[in-house]
Amino acid sequence: MVGAIVGRSADAGLAPLRVVTIEGDAAGPDDAPVRLEISRHELLRAAFGRRSPEQLGAYAWVGDPTPYLAHVAVFGPRQSPLVD
């Protein structure tokens, strides 16, 4: 999932992104201007559409996450937050 998010962002022509899980997984260049640190659990929930753009933006990002939010979920971004 980490590599897929980095790849979808690159395919969209965005600046390099680095995604790092707190468990130690990583993808993207070390010097990427935008970085996301996230747990595997939250990454899975985000990637499968369980988080709205607002919820995605609340994760631990370095840099402006706004252009990347549409590329986190495999099936596209969720439009409204879920209760959980």
Buried (B, 14 or more C-beta within 10 A) or exposed (E): BBEBBBBBBBEEEBEBBBBBBEEEBBBBEEEBEBBBBBEBEBBEBBBBBBBBBEBBBEBEBEBEBEBBBBBBBEEEBBEEEEEE
